[in-house]
């Protein structure tokens, strides 16, 4: 998958939006000295990145499996 494909991916933009909004929540928590909000923002930022990575791993695994099946059928 090329960078152009990644930038046109809805999953990528949804993940980026979730990360940025969580980061904004975290910054708001730090500026208002509300530690609970700050921690929630940091945790949600990490979770959004992890979910995107997991989704890409599942898609990559499916693509590899499909390629292996196609190569096996050709032999």
HTML snippet that shows the backbone in 3Dmol.js (N, CA, C, O; Angstrom):
<script src="https://3Dmol.org/build/3Dmol-min.js"></script>
<div id="view" style="width:600px;height:400px;position:relative"></div>
<script>
const pdb = `
ATOM      1  N   UNK A   1       0.852  -1.173   0.000  1.00  0.00           N
ATOM      2  CA  UNK A   1       0.000   0.000   0.000  1.00  0.00           C
ATOM      3  C   UNK A   1       0.902   1.242   0.000  1.00  0.00           C
ATOM      4  O   UNK A   1       1.816   1.361   0.816  1.00  0.00           O
ATOM      5  N   UNK A   2       0.632   2.142  -0.910  1.00  0.00           N
ATOM      6  CA  UNK A   2       1.442   3.342  -1.029  1.00  0.00           C
ATOM      7  C   UNK A   2       0.957   4.426  -0.072  1.00  0.00           C
ATOM      8  O   UNK A   2      -0.105   4.311   0.540  1.00  0.00           O
ATOM      9  N   UNK A   3       1.755   5.472   0.038  1.00  0.00           N
ATOM     10  CA  UNK A   3       1.373   6.591   0.901  1.00  0.00           C
ATOM     11  C   UNK A   3       0.095   7.242   0.374  1.00  0.00           C
ATOM     12  O   UNK A   3      -0.746   7.683   1.157  1.00  0.00           O
ATOM     13  N   UNK A   4      -0.053   7.302  -0.941  1.00  0.00           N
ATOM     14  CA  UNK A   4      -1.265   7.881  -1.532  1.00  0.00           C
ATOM     15  C   UNK A   4      -2.499   7.082  -1.106  1.00  0.00           C
ATOM     16  O   UNK A   4      -3.549   7.655  -0.815  1.00  0.00           O
ATOM     17  N   UNK A   5      -2.361   5.756  -1.072  1.00  0.00           N
ATOM     18  CA  UNK A   5      -3.480   4.915  -0.634  1.00  0.00           C
ATOM     19  C   UNK A   5      -3.803   5.158   0.830  1.00  0.00           C
ATOM     20  O   UNK A   5      -4.971   5.208   1.215  1.00  0.00           O
ATOM     21  N   UNK A   6      -2.755   5.310   1.656  1.00  0.00           N
ATOM     22  CA  UNK A   6      -2.978   5.559   3.082  1.00  0.00           C
ATOM     23  C   UNK A   6      -3.689   6.888   3.286  1.00  0.00           C
ATOM     24  O   UNK A   6      -4.609   6.986   4.099  1.00  0.00           O
ATOM     25  N   UNK A   7      -3.260   7.927   2.539  1.00  0.00           N
ATOM     26  CA  UNK A   7      -3.866   9.246   2.713  1.00  0.00           C
ATOM     27  C   UNK A   7      -5.291   9.312   2.190  1.00  0.00           C
ATOM     28  O   UNK A   7      -6.043  10.205   2.582  1.00  0.00           O
ATOM     29  N   UNK A   8      -5.678   8.409   1.330  1.00  0.00           N
ATOM     30  CA  UNK A   8      -7.057   8.396   0.844  1.00  0.00           C
ATOM     31  C   UNK A   8      -7.923   7.417   1.640  1.00  0.00           C
ATOM     32  O   UNK A   8      -9.094   7.222   1.316  1.00  0.00           O
ATOM     33  N   UNK A   9      -7.357   6.806   2.670  1.00  0.00           N
ATOM     34  CA  UNK A   9      -8.074   5.828   3.473  1.00  0.00           C
ATOM     35  C   UNK A   9      -8.975   6.520   4.506  1.00  0.00           C
ATOM     36  O   UNK A   9      -8.525   7.389   5.252  1.00  0.00           O
ATOM     37  N   UNK A  10     -10.234   6.126   4.537  1.00  0.00           N
ATOM     38  CA  UNK A  10     -11.155   6.669   5.542  1.00  0.00           C
ATOM     39  C   UNK A  10     -10.752   6.234   6.946  1.00  0.00           C
ATOM     40  O   UNK A  10     -10.925   6.982   7.909  1.00  0.00           O
ATOM     41  N   UNK A  11     -10.208   5.006   7.059  1.00  0.00           N
ATOM     42  CA  UNK A  11      -9.754   4.539   8.376  1.00  0.00           C
ATOM     43  C   UNK A  11      -8.659   5.438   8.924  1.00  0.00           C
ATOM     44  O   UNK A  11      -8.646   5.762  10.111  1.00  0.00           O
ATOM     45  N   UNK A  12      -7.737   5.841   8.050  1.00  0.00           N
ATOM     46  CA  UNK A  12      -6.642   6.702   8.474  1.00  0.00           C
ATOM     47  C   UNK A  12      -7.161   8.051   8.963  1.00  0.00           C
ATOM     48  O   UNK A  12      -6.755   8.524  10.025  1.00  0.00           O
ATOM     49  N   UNK A  13      -8.053   8.669   8.199  1.00  0.00           N
ATOM     50  CA  UNK A  13      -8.558   9.980   8.584  1.00  0.00           C
ATOM     51  C   UNK A  13      -9.427   9.913   9.833  1.00  0.00           C
ATOM     52  O   UNK A  13      -9.406  10.832  10.652  1.00  0.00           O
ATOM     53  N   UNK A  14     -10.178   8.850   9.985  1.00  0.00           N
ATOM     54  CA  UNK A  14     -10.967   8.679  11.203  1.00  0.00           C
ATOM     55  C   UNK A  14     -10.054   8.509  12.409  1.00  0.00           C
ATOM     56  O   UNK A  14     -10.308   9.074  13.472  1.00  0.00           O
ATOM     57  N   UNK A  15      -9.007   7.739  12.243  1.00  0.00           N
ATOM     58  CA  UNK A  15      -8.041   7.552  13.319  1.00  0.00           C
ATOM     59  C   UNK A  15      -7.319   8.853  13.645  1.00  0.00           C
ATOM     60  O   UNK A  15      -7.104   9.168  14.815  1.00  0.00           O
ATOM     61  N   UNK A  16      -6.945   9.607  12.622  1.00  0.00           N
ATOM     62  CA  UNK A  16      -6.272  10.888  12.846  1.00  0.00           C
ATOM     63  C   UNK A  16      -7.189  11.868  13.577  1.00  0.00           C
ATOM     64  O   UNK A  16      -6.748  12.585  14.476  1.00  0.00           O
ATOM     65  N   UNK A  17      -8.463  11.894  13.189  1.00  0.00           N
ATOM     66  CA  UNK A  17      -9.420  12.773  13.862  1.00  0.00           C
ATOM     67  C   UNK A  17      -9.613  12.371  15.315  1.00  0.00           C
ATOM     68  O   UNK A  17      -9.673  13.229  16.196  1.00  0.00           O
ATOM     69  N   UNK A  18      -9.710  11.073  15.569  1.00  0.00           N
ATOM     70  CA  UNK A  18      -9.860  10.597  16.946  1.00  0.00           C
ATOM     71  C   UNK A  18      -8.631  10.943  17.774  1.00  0.00           C
ATOM     72  O   UNK A  18      -8.747  11.351  18.930  1.00  0.00           O
ATOM     73  N   UNK A  19      -7.454  10.779  17.178  1.00  0.00           N
ATOM     74  CA  UNK A  19      -6.216  11.104  17.882  1.00  0.00           C
ATOM     75  C   UNK A  19      -6.152  12.593  18.207  1.00  0.00           C
ATOM     76  O   UNK A  19      -5.832  12.972  19.333  1.00  0.00           O
ATOM     77  N   UNK A  20      -6.454  13.433  17.226  1.00  0.00           N
ATOM     78  CA  UNK A  20      -6.371  14.878  17.445  1.00  0.00           C
ATOM     79  C   UNK A  20      -7.410  15.373  18.445  1.00  0.00           C
ATOM     80  O   UNK A  20      -7.117  16.251  19.256  1.00  0.00           O
ATOM     81  N   UNK A  21      -8.613  14.822  18.397  1.00  0.00           N
ATOM     82  CA  UNK A  21      -9.619  15.242  19.376  1.00  0.00           C
ATOM     83  C   UNK A  21      -9.246  14.772  20.776  1.00  0.00           C
ATOM     84  O   UNK A  21      -9.464  15.493  21.750  1.00  0.00           O
ATOM     85  N   UNK A  22      -8.692  13.584  20.885  1.00  0.00           N
ATOM     86  CA  UNK A  22      -8.238  13.098  22.191  1.00  0.00           C
ATOM     87  C   UNK A  22      -7.077  13.935  22.702  1.00  0.00           C
ATOM     88  O   UNK A  22      -6.979  14.213  23.898  1.00  0.00           O
ATOM     89  N   UNK A  23      -6.204  14.334  21.797  1.00  0.00           N
ATOM     90  CA  UNK A  23      -5.092  15.195  22.176  1.00  0.00           C
ATOM     91  C   UNK A  23      -5.610  16.547  22.657  1.00  0.00           C
ATOM     92  O   UNK A  23      -5.098  17.101  23.631  1.00  0.00           O
ATOM     93  N   UNK A  24      -6.618  17.074  21.979  1.00  0.00           N
ATOM     94  CA  UNK A  24      -7.234  18.328  22.412  1.00  0.00           C
ATOM     95  C   UNK A  24      -7.863  18.214  23.786  1.00  0.00           C
ATOM     96  O   UNK A  24      -7.750  19.128  24.602  1.00  0.00           O
ATOM     97  N   UNK A  25      -8.526  17.098  24.045  1.00  0.00           N
ATOM     98  CA  UNK A  25      -9.114  16.862  25.362  1.00  0.00           C
ATOM     99  C   UNK A  25      -8.016  16.801  26.420  1.00  0.00           C
ATOM    100  O   UNK A  25      -8.170  17.344  27.514  1.00  0.00           O
ATOM    101  N   UNK A  26      -6.930  16.151  26.096  1.00  0.00           N
ATOM    102  CA  UNK A  26      -5.815  16.045  27.021  1.00  0.00           C
ATOM    103  C   UNK A  26      -5.227  17.417  27.337  1.00  0.00           C
ATOM    104  O   UNK A  26      -4.961  17.732  28.496  1.00  0.00           O
ATOM    105  N   UNK A  27      -5.029  18.224  26.311  1.00  0.00           N
ATOM    106  CA  UNK A  27      -4.493  19.575  26.518  1.00  0.00           C
ATOM    107  C   UNK A  27      -5.453  20.410  27.360  1.00  0.00           C
ATOM    108  O   UNK A  27      -5.027  21.160  28.238  1.00  0.00           O
ATOM    109  N   UNK A  28      -6.741  20.278  27.089  1.00  0.00           N
ATOM    110  CA  UNK A  28      -7.733  21.002  27.895  1.00  0.00           C
ATOM    111  C   UNK A  28      -7.679  20.562  29.351  1.00  0.00           C
ATOM    112  O   UNK A  28      -7.827  21.379  30.260  1.00  0.00           O
ATOM    113  N   UNK A  29      -7.468  19.276  29.565  1.00  0.00           N
ATOM    114  CA  UNK A  29      -7.340  18.780  30.937  1.00  0.00           C
ATOM    115  C   UNK A  29      -6.125  19.339  31.642  1.00  0.00           C
ATOM    116  O   UNK A  29      -6.179  19.663  32.829  1.00  0.00           O
ATOM    117  N   UNK A  30      -5.017  19.453  30.904  1.00  0.00           N
ATOM    118  CA  UNK A  30      -3.799  20.013  31.499  1.00  0.00           C
ATOM    119  C   UNK A  30      -3.959  21.496  31.801  1.00  0.00           C
ATOM    120  O   UNK A  30      -3.519  21.964  32.852  1.00  0.00           O
ATOM    121  N   UNK A  31      -4.586  22.245  30.890  1.00  0.00           N
ATOM    122  CA  UNK A  31      -4.730  23.690  31.106  1.00  0.00           C
ATOM    123  C   UNK A  31      -5.709  24.024  32.221  1.00  0.00           C
ATOM    124  O   UNK A  31      -5.548  25.037  32.903  1.00  0.00           O
ATOM    125  N   UNK A  32      -6.711  23.193  32.413  1.00  0.00           N
ATOM    126  CA  UNK A  32      -7.673  23.431  33.494  1.00  0.00           C
ATOM    127  C   UNK A  32      -7.262  22.715  34.778  1.00  0.00           C
ATOM    128  O   UNK A  32      -7.970  22.763  35.784  1.00  0.00           O
ATOM    129  N   UNK A  33      -6.122  22.058  34.728  1.00  0.00           N
ATOM    130  CA  UNK A  33      -5.590  21.298  35.874  1.00  0.00           C
ATOM    131  C   UNK A  33      -6.555  20.208  36.338  1.00  0.00           C
ATOM    132  O   UNK A  33      -6.633  19.906  37.529  1.00  0.00           O
ATOM    133  N   UNK A  34      -7.276  19.631  35.406  1.00  0.00           N
ATOM    134  CA  UNK A  34      -8.166  18.512  35.691  1.00  0.00           C
ATOM    135  C   UNK A  34      -7.434  17.241  35.246  1.00  0.00           C
ATOM    136  O   UNK A  34      -7.432  16.891  34.066  1.00  0.00           O
ATOM    137  N   UNK A  35      -6.823  16.570  36.202  1.00  0.00           N
ATOM    138  CA  UNK A  35      -5.989  15.410  35.879  1.00  0.00           C
ATOM    139  C   UNK A  35      -6.773  14.259  35.258  1.00  0.00           C
ATOM    140  O   UNK A  35      -6.248  13.547  34.402  1.00  0.00           O
ATOM    141  N   UNK A  36      -8.011  14.071  35.673  1.00  0.00           N
ATOM    142  CA  UNK A  36      -8.818  12.971  35.141  1.00  0.00           C
ATOM    143  C   UNK A  36      -9.052  13.160  33.644  1.00  0.00           C
ATOM    144  O   UNK A  36      -8.921  12.210  32.872  1.00  0.00           O
ATOM    145  N   UNK A  37      -9.395  14.371  33.231  1.00  0.00           N
ATOM    146  CA  UNK A  37      -9.623  14.645  31.808  1.00  0.00           C
ATOM    147  C   UNK A  37      -8.325  14.493  31.027  1.00  0.00           C
ATOM    148  O   UNK A  37      -8.323  13.958  29.918  1.00  0.00           O
ATOM    149  N   UNK A  38      -7.228  14.959  31.597  1.00  0.00           N
ATOM    150  CA  UNK A  38      -5.929  14.852  30.925  1.00  0.00           C
ATOM    151  C   UNK A  38      -5.551  13.395  30.701  1.00  0.00           C
ATOM    152  O   UNK A  38      -5.077  13.039  29.621  1.00  0.00           O
ATOM    153  N   UNK A  39      -5.750  12.558  31.692  1.00  0.00           N
ATOM    154  CA  UNK A  39      -5.421  11.139  31.576  1.00  0.00           C
ATOM    155  C   UNK A  39      -6.330  10.459  30.551  1.00  0.00           C
ATOM    156  O   UNK A  39      -5.869   9.651  29.745  1.00  0.00           O
ATOM    157  N   UNK A  40      -7.604  10.787  30.585  1.00  0.00           N
ATOM    158  CA  UNK A  40      -8.544  10.211  29.610  1.00  0.00           C
ATOM    159  C   UNK A  40      -8.117  10.572  28.191  1.00  0.00           C
ATOM    160  O   UNK A  40      -8.159   9.722  27.302  1.00  0.00           O
ATOM    161  N   UNK A  41      -7.712  11.804  27.968  1.00  0.00           N
ATOM    162  CA  UNK A  41      -7.259  12.228  26.650  1.00  0.00           C
ATOM    163  C   UNK A  41      -6.031  11.476  26.187  1.00  0.00           C
ATOM    164  O   UNK A  41      -5.956  11.061  25.031  1.00  0.00           O
ATOM    165  N   UNK A  42      -5.065  11.293  27.078  1.00  0.00           N
ATOM    166  CA  UNK A  42      -3.842  10.563  26.728  1.00  0.00           C
ATOM    167  C   UNK A  42      -4.163   9.103  26.410  1.00  0.00           C
ATOM    168  O   UNK A  42      -3.666   8.559  25.423  1.00  0.00           O
ATOM    169  N   UNK A  43      -4.975   8.480  27.225  1.00  0.00           N
ATOM    170  CA  UNK A  43      -5.327   7.078  27.015  1.00  0.00           C
ATOM    171  C   UNK A  43      -6.098   6.900  25.697  1.00  0.00           C
ATOM    172  O   UNK A  43      -5.825   5.973  24.934  1.00  0.00           O
ATOM    173  N   UNK A  44      -7.044   7.779  25.443  1.00  0.00           N
ATOM    174  CA  UNK A  44      -7.813   7.672  24.195  1.00  0.00           C
ATOM    175  C   UNK A  44      -6.940   7.913  22.970  1.00  0.00           C
ATOM    176  O   UNK A  44      -7.175   7.312  21.922  1.00  0.00           O
ATOM    177  N   UNK A  45      -5.937   8.780  23.081  1.00  0.00           N
ATOM    178  CA  UNK A  45      -4.999   8.999  21.976  1.00  0.00           C
ATOM    179  C   UNK A  45      -4.255   7.712  21.652  1.00  0.00           C
ATOM    180  O   UNK A  45      -4.127   7.332  20.489  1.00  0.00           O
ATOM    181  N   UNK A  46      -3.770   7.049  22.687  1.00  0.00           N
ATOM    182  CA  UNK A  46      -3.033   5.797  22.488  1.00  0.00           C
ATOM    183  C   UNK A  46      -3.954   4.708  21.932  1.00  0.00           C
ATOM    184  O   UNK A  46      -3.554   3.944  21.053  1.00  0.00           O
ATOM    185  N   UNK A  47      -5.163   4.639  22.435  1.00  0.00           N
ATOM    186  CA  UNK A  47      -6.106   3.614  21.980  1.00  0.00           C
ATOM    187  C   UNK A  47      -6.478   3.819  20.511  1.00  0.00           C
ATOM    188  O   UNK A  47      -6.589   2.847  19.764  1.00  0.00           O
ATOM    189  N   UNK A  48      -6.673   5.072  20.087  1.00  0.00           N
ATOM    190  CA  UNK A  48      -7.039   5.309  18.683  1.00  0.00           C
ATOM    191  C   UNK A  48      -5.918   4.871  17.748  1.00  0.00           C
ATOM    192  O   UNK A  48      -6.182   4.331  16.674  1.00  0.00           O
ATOM    193  N   UNK A  49      -4.670   5.099  18.149  1.00  0.00           N
ATOM    194  CA  UNK A  49      -3.539   4.650  17.327  1.00  0.00           C
ATOM    195  C   UNK A  49      -3.457   3.122  17.311  1.00  0.00           C
ATOM    196  O   UNK A  49      -3.163   2.528  16.274  1.00  0.00           O
ATOM    197  N   UNK A  50      -3.712   2.496  18.440  1.00  0.00           N
ATOM    198  CA  UNK A  50      -3.658   1.033  18.518  1.00  0.00           C
ATOM    199  C   UNK A  50      -4.769   0.384  17.684  1.00  0.00           C
ATOM    200  O   UNK A  50      -4.545  -0.635  17.031  1.00  0.00           O
ATOM    201  N   UNK A  51      -5.940   0.965  17.707  1.00  0.00           N
ATOM    202  CA  UNK A  51      -7.050   0.421  16.919  1.00  0.00           C
ATOM    203  C   UNK A  51      -6.743   0.529  15.429  1.00  0.00           C
ATOM    204  O   UNK A  51      -7.027  -0.400  14.672  1.00  0.00           O
ATOM    205  N   UNK A  52      -6.167   1.649  14.999  1.00  0.00           N
ATOM    206  CA  UNK A  52      -5.811   1.800  13.583  1.00  0.00           C
ATOM    207  C   UNK A  52      -4.769   0.758  13.184  1.00  0.00           C
ATOM    208  O   UNK A  52      -4.875   0.142  12.124  1.00  0.00           O
ATOM    209  N   UNK A  53      -3.764   0.564  14.035  1.00  0.00           N
ATOM    210  CA  UNK A  53      -2.726  -0.428  13.737  1.00  0.00           C
ATOM    211  C   UNK A  53      -3.317  -1.835  13.660  1.00  0.00           C
ATOM    212  O   UNK A  53      -2.935  -2.621  12.794  1.00  0.00           O
ATOM    213  N   UNK A  54      -4.245  -2.153  14.556  1.00  0.00           N
ATOM    214  CA  UNK A  54      -4.873  -3.469  14.543  1.00  0.00           C
ATOM    215  C   UNK A  54      -5.714  -3.667  13.278  1.00  0.00           C
ATOM    216  O   UNK A  54      -5.698  -4.746  12.687  1.00  0.00           O
ATOM    217  N   UNK A  55      -6.441  -2.641  12.867  1.00  0.00           N
ATOM    218  CA  UNK A  55      -7.244  -2.746  11.640  1.00  0.00           C
ATOM    219  C   UNK A  55      -6.356  -2.953  10.420  1.00  0.00           C
ATOM    220  O   UNK A  55      -6.672  -3.772   9.558  1.00  0.00           O
ATOM    221  N   UNK A  56      -5.259  -2.229  10.339  1.00  0.00           N
ATOM    222  CA  UNK A  56      -4.335  -2.398   9.218  1.00  0.00           C
ATOM    223  C   UNK A  56      -3.710  -3.792   9.226  1.00  0.00           C
ATOM    224  O   UNK A  56      -3.492  -4.376   8.164  1.00  0.00           O
ATOM    225  N   UNK A  57      -3.420  -4.330  10.408  1.00  0.00           N
ATOM    226  CA  UNK A  57      -2.860  -5.679  10.491  1.00  0.00           C
ATOM    227  C   UNK A  57      -3.843  -6.719   9.977  1.00  0.00           C
ATOM    228  O   UNK A  57      -3.451  -7.649   9.273  1.00  0.00           O
ATOM    229  N   UNK A  58      -5.108  -6.570  10.322  1.00  0.00           N
ATOM    230  CA  UNK A  58      -6.137  -7.505   9.851  1.00  0.00           C
ATOM    231  C   UNK A  58      -6.264  -7.426   8.329  1.00  0.00           C
ATOM    232  O   UNK A  58      -6.365  -8.451   7.656  1.00  0.00           O
ATOM    233  N   UNK A  59      -6.259  -6.217   7.798  1.00  0.00           N
ATOM    234  CA  UNK A  59      -6.369  -6.041   6.348  1.00  0.00           C
ATOM    235  C   UNK A  59      -5.151  -6.626   5.642  1.00  0.00           C
ATOM    236  O   UNK A  59      -5.291  -7.295   4.618  1.00  0.00           O
ATOM    237  N   UNK A  60      -3.961  -6.381   6.178  1.00  0.00           N
ATOM    238  CA  UNK A  60      -2.740  -6.930   5.577  1.00  0.00           C
ATOM    239  C   UNK A  60      -2.743  -8.456   5.609  1.00  0.00           C
ATOM    240  O   UNK A  60      -2.321  -9.100   4.649  1.00  0.00           O
ATOM    241  N   UNK A  61      -3.219  -9.034   6.713  1.00  0.00           N
ATOM    242  CA  UNK A  61      -3.276 -10.487   6.819  1.00  0.00           C
ATOM    243  C   UNK A  61      -4.236 -11.060   5.778  1.00  0.00           C
ATOM    244  O   UNK A  61      -3.944 -12.079   5.153  1.00  0.00           O
ATOM    245  N   UNK A  62      -5.371 -10.408   5.597  1.00  0.00           N
ATOM    246  CA  UNK A  62      -6.342 -10.873   4.601  1.00  0.00           C
ATOM    247  C   UNK A  62      -5.752 -10.783   3.192  1.00  0.00           C
ATOM    248  O   UNK A  62      -5.983 -11.668   2.367  1.00  0.00           O
ATOM    249  N   UNK A  63      -5.004  -9.735   2.916  1.00  0.00           N
ATOM    250  CA  UNK A  63      -4.397  -9.581   1.599  1.00  0.00           C
ATOM    251  C   UNK A  63      -3.345 -10.658   1.349  1.00  0.00           C
ATOM    252  O   UNK A  63      -3.252 -11.193   0.244  1.00  0.00           O
ATOM    253  N   UNK A  64      -2.549 -10.978   2.376  1.00  0.00           N
ATOM    254  CA  UNK A  64      -1.532 -12.021   2.234  1.00  0.00           C
ATOM    255  C   UNK A  64      -2.192 -13.379   2.029  1.00  0.00           C
ATOM    256  O   UNK A  64      -1.748 -14.163   1.191  1.00  0.00           O
ATOM    257  N   UNK A  65      -3.233 -13.660   2.776  1.00  0.00           N
ATOM    258  CA  UNK A  65      -3.948 -14.926   2.644  1.00  0.00           C
ATOM    259  C   UNK A  65      -4.543 -15.061   1.249  1.00  0.00           C
ATOM    260  O   UNK A  65      -4.468 -16.130   0.643  1.00  0.00           O
ATOM    261  N   UNK A  66      -5.132 -13.986   0.737  1.00  0.00           N
ATOM    262  CA  UNK A  66      -5.720 -14.011  -0.594  1.00  0.00           C
ATOM    263  C   UNK A  66      -4.639 -14.240  -1.654  1.00  0.00           C
ATOM    264  O   UNK A  66      -4.859 -14.982  -2.612  1.00  0.00           O
ATOM    265  N   UNK A  67      -3.481 -13.610  -1.488  1.00  0.00           N
ATOM    266  CA  UNK A  67      -2.374 -13.781  -2.428  1.00  0.00           C
ATOM    267  C   UNK A  67      -1.856 -15.212  -2.398  1.00  0.00           C
ATOM    268  O   UNK A  67      -1.572 -15.789  -3.448  1.00  0.00           O
ATOM    269  N   UNK A  68      -1.731 -15.790  -1.207  1.00  0.00           N
ATOM    270  CA  UNK A  68      -1.260 -17.168  -1.085  1.00  0.00           C
ATOM    271  C   UNK A  68      -2.240 -18.139  -1.731  1.00  0.00           C
ATOM    272  O   UNK A  68      -1.818 -19.093  -2.385  1.00  0.00           O
ATOM    273  N   UNK A  69      -3.540 -17.915  -1.560  1.00  0.00           N
ATOM    274  CA  UNK A  69      -4.553 -18.779  -2.160  1.00  0.00           C
ATOM    275  C   UNK A  69      -4.488 -18.693  -3.678  1.00  0.00           C
ATOM    276  O   UNK A  69      -4.610 -19.703  -4.371  1.00  0.00           O
ATOM    277  N   UNK A  70      -4.296 -17.482  -4.189  1.00  0.00           N
ATOM    278  CA  UNK A  70      -4.211 -17.306  -5.653  1.00  0.00           C
ATOM    279  C   UNK A  70      -2.978 -18.008  -6.215  1.00  0.00           C
ATOM    280  O   UNK A  70      -3.054 -18.649  -7.262  1.00  0.00           O
ATOM    281  N   UNK A  71      -1.849 -17.890  -5.529  1.00  0.00           N
ATOM    282  CA  UNK A  71      -0.623 -18.540  -5.983  1.00  0.00           C
ATOM    283  C   UNK A  71      -0.747 -20.066  -5.930  1.00  0.00           C
ATOM    284  O   UNK A  71      -0.222 -20.760  -6.800  1.00  0.00           O
ATOM    285  N   UNK A  72      -1.434 -20.586  -4.918  1.00  0.00           N
ATOM    286  CA  UNK A  72      -1.620 -22.020  -4.784  1.00  0.00           C
ATOM    287  C   UNK A  72      -2.503 -22.550  -5.926  1.00  0.00           C
ATOM    288  O   UNK A  72      -2.241 -23.625  -6.464  1.00  0.00           O
ATOM    289  N   UNK A  73      -3.540 -21.797  -6.290  1.00  0.00           N
ATOM    290  CA  UNK A  73      -4.439 -22.216  -7.368  1.00  0.00           C
ATOM    291  C   UNK A  73      -3.742 -22.217  -8.722  1.00  0.00           C
ATOM    292  O   UNK A  73      -4.088 -23.017  -9.590  1.00  0.00           O
ATOM    293  N   UNK A  74      -2.759 -21.328  -8.918  1.00  0.00           N
ATOM    294  CA  UNK A  74      -2.051 -21.229 -10.190  1.00  0.00           C
ATOM    295  C   UNK A  74      -1.106 -22.408 -10.397  1.00  0.00           C
ATOM    296  O   UNK A  74      -0.801 -22.761 -11.536  1.00  0.00           O
ATOM    297  N   UNK A  75      -0.645 -23.013  -9.320  1.00  0.00           N
ATOM    298  CA  UNK A  75       0.302 -24.117  -9.433  1.00  0.00           C
ATOM    299  C   UNK A  75      -0.417 -25.347  -9.814  1.00  0.00           C
ATOM    300  O   UNK A  75       0.199 -26.402  -9.963  1.00  0.00           O
TER     301      UNK A  75
END
`;
const viewer = $3Dmol.createViewer("view");
viewer.addModel(pdb, "pdb");
viewer.setStyle({}, {cartoon: {color: "spectrum"}});
viewer.zoomTo();
viewer.render();
</script>
